[in-house]
Amino acid sequence: MSLPICSICAKTKVLCSKCESKLQRGEISELDVEISKLLYELGEGEIGFERAIDTQNFIIILTNKKNIGKIIGKGGDNIRHLSNTLGKQIRVIGTGDLEEILYDFVAPAKVKSVNKVYKTDGSVTKRVKIEKRDKKKLRMDLTEIEKLIRSLTDEDIEIVYS
């Protein structure tokens, strides 16, 4: 499995020069390093993830869809341990195309539609409509969701209620 740091660093909990320089260049974050070490302990090198994002209310772990269950663990044991250790709720989201990421970020709210909006300057924005009655179900502010999705997909996105 793949972690943001090498397995030797995850096991020894000391960064080698290669992983240290990745951290210094901003390719990985301190949070990525911390979660890599914790997941290595829990899964003995069998659990991987791509990156972690610290939001105001919780930590998002982005991973390949096949690793979601491993990160959560049997009966939620792994995710509970991560949450207790890091002091925040954890959400595990599978990476994929925009639509899949979007549905994961707004769950349990329902996405009504995703449409392309062609602007006069020639740019294209994806407009996502969410049911107004699902507003209270969102775990994050709309602008925060938009910003996170933009950083993950490099697509311009706008979320509105309808």
C-alpha positions in Angstrom: 0.0 0.0 0.0 1.1 3.5 -0.6 1.5 6.2 2.0 2.7 9.8 1.5 6.0 8.8 3.3 8.0 5.7 2.8 7.3 2.6 4.9 10.6 2.8 6.7 9.8 6.4 7.9 6.3 5.2 8.9 7.7 2.3 10.8 10.6 4.1 12.6 8.6 7.4 13.0 11.7 9.3 11.8 11.8 10.9 8.4 14.5 10.0 5.9 16.1 12.8 3.9 13.8 12.1 0.9 10.6 12.3 2.9 11.9 15.3 4.9 12.5 17.2 1.6 9.0 16.3 0.4 7.7 17.8 3.6 9.9 20.9 3.2 8.8 21.4 -0.4 5.1 21.2 0.6 4.4 18.0 -1.3 3.2 16.4 1.9 2.0 18.0 5.2 2.7 17.3 8.8 -0.8 15.8 9.0 0.1 13.4 6.1 3.2 12.3 8.1 1.2 11.8 11.3 -1.6 9.8 9.7 1.0 7.7 7.8 2.6 6.7 11.1 -0.7 5.9 12.7 -2.0 3.9 9.8 1.2 2.0 9.5 0.9 1.0 13.2 -2.8 0.0 12.7 -2.3 -2.0 9.5 1.4 -3.0 9.6 1.9 -1.4 6.2 -1.3 -2.8 4.6 -3.2 0.5 4.7 -2.5 3.3 2.3 -3.9 6.8 1.5 -3.1 9.7 -0.8 -3.4 12.7 1.4 -5.2 14.3 4.4 -6.9 17.6 4.6 -7.5 19.4 8.0 -10.8 21.3 7.8 -12.2 23.4 10.6 -14.5 20.6 11.9 -12.8 17.4 10.9 -10.0 15.7 9.0 -10.6 14.3 5.5 -8.5 11.3 4.4 -8.4 10.8 0.7 -7.7 7.3 -0.5 -8.3 4.9 -3.3 -11.9 3.5 -2.9 -10.6 0.0 -2.2 -8.8 1.3 0.9 -11.8 3.0 2.6 -12.8 -0.2 4.5 -9.2 -0.8 5.7 -8.9 2.8 7.0 -12.3 2.5 8.8 -11.3 -0.9 10.2 -13.4 -3.7 11.7 -16.3 -2.1 13.5 -14.8 1.3 13.0 -11.9 0.6 15.3 -9.2 2.2 13.1 -11.1 5.4 12.4 -12.1 5.7 16.1 -8.4 5.3 17.1 -7.4 8.0 14.5 -10.2 10.3 15.7 -9.2 9.9 19.4 -5.5 10.4 18.7 -5.9 13.4 16.4 -8.7 15.0 18.4 -11.1 15.5 15.5 -13.7 13.6 13.6 -12.4 11.7 10.5 -14.0 11.4 7.1 -12.6 8.9 4.6 -13.3 9.8 1.0 -12.5 7.8 -2.1 -10.7 9.6 -4.9 -12.1 9.4 -8.4 -13.9 11.7 -10.7 -15.5 15.0 -9.8 -19.0 13.5 -9.4 -17.9 10.8 -7.0 -15.9 13.2 -4.8 -18.8 15.6 -4.8 -21.3 13.1 -3.6 -18.9 12.0 -0.8 -18.4 15.6 0.3 -22.0 16.6 0.5 -23.3 13.3 1.9 -25.8 12.8 3.5 -27.3 15.7 1.6 -28.6 14.8 -1.9 -27.2 16.2 -5.1 -30.1 17.2 -7.4 -28.0 17.9 -10.5 -24.6 18.7 -11.9 -24.6 21.0 -15.0 -21.9 22.7 -17.0 -22.3 26.5 -17.2 -20.6 28.2 -20.1 -19.5 31.8 -19.2 -19.0 34.7 -21.5 -15.3 34.7 -21.0 -15.1 31.2 -22.4 -14.6 29.4 -19.1 -16.7 26.5 -17.9 -18.0 26.1 -14.4 -19.8 23.0 -13.0 -22.9 24.1 -11.1 -24.0 21.6 -8.5 -27.6 21.9 -7.1 -28.4 20.6 -3.7 -31.9 20.4 -2.2 -32.6 23.4 0.0 -34.1 21.1 2.6 -30.8 19.3 2.9 -28.9 22.5 3.9 -28.8 21.4 7.6 -27.3 18.0 6.6 -24.1 19.5 5.2 -21.2 19.1 7.5 -19.2 21.9 6.0 -19.9 25.4 4.7 -20.5 25.5 0.9 -17.5 27.7 0.2 -15.3 25.3 2.1 -16.7 22.3 0.0 -16.1 24.3 -3.2 -12.6 25.2 -2.2 -11.7 21.6 -1.3 -13.2 20.1 -4.5 -11.4 22.7 -6.6 -8.0 21.8 -4.9 -8.6 18.1 -5.6 -9.9 18.2 -9.1 -8.7 21.5 -10.6 -12.2 22.1 -11.8 -14.2 25.3 -11.3 -17.3 24.5 -9.2 -20.2 26.3 -7.8 -22.7 24.8 -5.3 -26.2 26.3 -5.0 -29.4 25.3 -3.3 -32.5 24.8 -5.3 
